[in-house]
């Protein structure tokens, strides 16, 4: 099966075998078996604990690991999702929660994280924690663990999983969205994810 996204199935191979899913016309990549929603508690941008499992019950939850200093993929994903949610009727958009977990807690303070996310959507949830806690959460979500890479100017970049994990209301992620997914793809897929029961044969 050819993919619209050249690196998609390489990415999926890190998680689980990918298979075509003909019953639904999703613009992301289907994951089989689906990924279970992890249980974890991190700190939100107000300094309060955020229980991911309990606070996202009954919603389509988009989970993304990244950092505010990211030059390309992180702002691209957040911008596309933010624009897509604004294009959807409020009754649909209200059933979607975006949770952004930083992979750079040293630089992504609560203030910086909140300011950055507000550029895209003030409802986006930003989470942080210790390096150890964040690494454990990435492992629990089944994504590759982020790694720092030193730059020539003495700074560093962070290599991280470049896909959004979409958990539907059954607390499983059947679809992930790699780089290259457009705002129109999200406008198309989010209503489907909200209605989805995964009862297809």
C-alpha positions as CSV (number, residue, x, y, z in Angstrom):
1,X,0.0,0.0,0.0
2,X,1.4,3.4,-1.0
3,X,1.2,6.2,1.5
4,X,0.6,9.9,1.0
5,X,3.3,10.4,3.6
6,X,6.7,8.8,2.6
7,X,8.0,8.4,6.2
8,X,4.7,7.3,7.6
9,X,5.1,3.5,7.7
10,X,8.7,3.8,8.9
11,X,7.3,5.8,11.8
12,X,4.5,3.3,12.4
13,X,6.9,0.4,12.4
14,X,8.3,1.8,15.6
15,X,4.8,1.4,17.1
16,X,2.9,-1.4,15.6
17,X,2.2,-2.9,12.2
18,X,0.2,-0.6,9.9
19,X,-2.6,-1.9,7.8
20,X,-5.0,-0.3,5.3
21,X,-8.4,0.4,6.7
22,X,-10.8,0.6,3.8
23,X,-14.0,1.2,5.8
24,X,-13.1,4.7,6.8
25,X,-11.4,7.3,4.6
26,X,-9.0,8.6,7.2
27,X,-6.2,11.0,6.2
28,X,-3.9,9.7,8.9
29,X,-2.3,6.3,9.3
30,X,-4.2,3.4,10.8
31,X,-2.4,1.5,13.6
32,X,-3.1,-2.2,14.3
33,X,-3.4,-3.1,17.1
34,X,-4.5,0.3,18.4
35,X,-2.5,2.0,21.1
36,X,-4.1,2.2,24.5
37,X,-4.4,5.6,26.1
38,X,-1.7,5.9,28.8
39,X,-2.4,6.8,32.4
40,X,-0.1,9.6,33.7
41,X,-0.2,12.8,35.7
42,X,2.0,15.8,34.7
43,X,1.9,19.5,35.5
44,X,-0.2,21.9,33.4
45,X,0.7,25.6,32.6
46,X,-1.1,26.8,35.7
47,X,1.1,24.7,37.9
48,X,-1.7,22.2,38.7
49,X,-1.6,18.4,38.3
50,X,-3.2,17.2,35.1
51,X,-4.5,13.6,35.2
52,X,-4.4,12.7,31.5
53,X,-6.7,9.7,31.6
54,X,-9.4,11.2,33.7
55,X,-9.4,14.7,32.2
56,X,-9.7,13.4,28.6
57,X,-12.6,10.9,29.1
58,X,-15.3,11.2,26.6
59,X,-13.3,13.3,24.2
60,X,-11.2,12.7,21.1
61,X,-7.8,13.4,22.5
62,X,-4.9,14.5,20.3
63,X,-1.5,13.9,22.1
64,X,1.7,15.4,20.8
65,X,5.2,15.4,22.2
66,X,7.3,18.4,21.1
67,X,8.9,21.7,22.2
68,X,8.4,25.4,21.7
69,X,11.8,26.0,20.2
70,X,11.1,23.5,17.4
71,X,11.7,25.3,14.1
72,X,9.2,23.5,11.9
73,X,7.1,20.4,12.8
74,X,5.7,21.4,16.2
75,X,4.3,24.8,15.1
76,X,3.1,23.3,11.9
77,X,1.1,20.6,13.7
78,X,-0.3,23.0,16.3
79,X,-1.2,25.6,13.6
80,X,-3.0,23.1,11.4
81,X,-5.0,21.7,14.3
82,X,-5.8,25.1,15.6
83,X,-7.1,26.4,12.3
84,X,-9.1,23.1,11.7
85,X,-10.8,23.4,15.1
86,X,-11.9,27.0,14.3
87,X,-13.4,25.8,11.0
88,X,-15.5,23.1,12.7
89,X,-18.9,23.8,14.4
90,X,-18.4,24.4,18.1
91,X,-20.4,21.3,19.0
92,X,-17.7,19.3,17.2
93,X,-14.7,21.3,18.2
94,X,-15.7,21.1,21.9
95,X,-15.4,17.3,21.8
96,X,-11.7,17.5,20.9
97,X,-8.8,18.0,23.3
98,X,-5.3,18.8,22.3
99,X,-2.6,17.9,24.8
100,X,0.9,19.1,24.1
101,X,3.7,17.5,26.3
102,X,7.0,19.2,26.2
103,X,10.2,17.3,25.5
104,X,12.3,20.2,26.6
105,X,11.3,21.0,30.2
106,X,14.5,23.1,30.8
107,X,13.5,25.8,28.3
108,X,9.7,25.3,28.2
109,X,8.7,27.0,31.4
110,X,5.0,27.1,32.2
111,X,4.9,30.8,31.0
112,X,6.7,30.0,27.7
113,X,4.6,27.0,27.1
114,X,1.3,28.8,27.7
115,X,2.4,31.8,25.6
116,X,3.4,29.5,22.7
117,X,0.2,27.4,22.7
118,X,-2.0,30.5,22.9
119,X,-0.7,31.4,19.4
120,X,-2.6,28.5,18.1
121,X,-5.6,27.9,20.4
122,X,-6.1,29.1,24.0
123,X,-7.8,25.8,24.8
124,X,-4.7,23.7,24.1
125,X,-3.4,21.9,27.2
126,X,0.4,22.2,27.8
127,X,2.1,19.8,30.2
128,X,5.5,19.5,31.7
129,X,7.4,17.5,34.3
130,X,10.8,16.2,35.2
131,X,13.0,14.6,32.5
132,X,12.4,11.2,34.1
133,X,8.6,11.7,34.2
134,X,8.5,12.9,30.6
135,X,10.5,10.0,29.4
136,X,8.2,7.6,31.2
137,X,5.2,9.2,29.7
138,X,6.6,8.8,26.1
139,X,7.3,5.2,26.8
140,X,3.8,4.7,28.2
141,X,2.3,6.3,25.1
142,X,4.4,4.0,22.9
143,X,6.3,6.7,21.1
144,X,10.1,7.0,20.6
145,X,11.8,8.8,23.4
146,X,13.0,12.4,22.6
147,X,16.8,13.0,22.4
148,X,18.8,16.2,22.5
149,X,21.3,17.0,19.8
150,X,24.0,19.6,20.4
151,X,24.3,22.5,17.9
152,X,27.4,24.3,16.9
153,X,26.4,27.5,18.7
154,X,26.3,25.7,22.0
155,X,22.5,25.4,21.9
156,X,20.6,22.2,21.2
157,X,17.7,20.8,19.3
158,X,15.4,18.0,20.4
159,X,14.6,15.0,18.1
160,X,11.1,13.8,19.0
161,X,8.3,11.7,17.6
162,X,6.7,13.8,14.8
163,X,3.2,12.5,14.9
164,X,0.0,13.3,16.7
165,X,-1.6,10.3,18.4
166,X,-5.4,10.5,18.2
167,X,-7.3,8.6,20.9
168,X,-11.0,8.2,20.3
169,X,-13.7,7.8,22.9
170,X,-12.9,4.2,23.4
171,X,-9.5,5.3,24.9
172,X,-7.6,3.7,22.1
173,X,-5.6,5.3,19.3
174,X,-6.4,3.7,16.0
175,X,-5.0,6.6,13.9
176,X,-1.8,8.7,14.1
177,X,-1.1,11.8,12.1
178,X,2.5,12.4,10.8
179,X,4.1,15.6,9.5
180,X,2.5,16.6,6.2
181,X,-1.1,16.3,7.4
182,X,-2.9,19.5,6.5
183,X,-5.6,21.6,8.2
184,X,-8.0,20.3,5.6
185,X,-7.1,16.7,6.5
186,X,-7.9,17.5,10.2
187,X,-11.2,19.2,9.2
188,X,-12.1,16.0,7.3
189,X,-11.0,13.5,10.0
190,X,-12.0,15.1,13.3
191,X,-15.8,14.6,12.8
192,X,-15.1,11.0,11.7
193,X,-13.1,10.4,14.9
194,X,-15.8,11.8,17.1
195,X,-18.5,9.6,15.5
196,X,-16.3,6.5,15.2
197,X,-17.3,3.3,17.1
198,X,-14.7,1.0,15.5
199,X,-17.4,-1.6,15.0
200,X,-16.4,-2.2,11.4
201,X,-15.6,-5.9,10.5
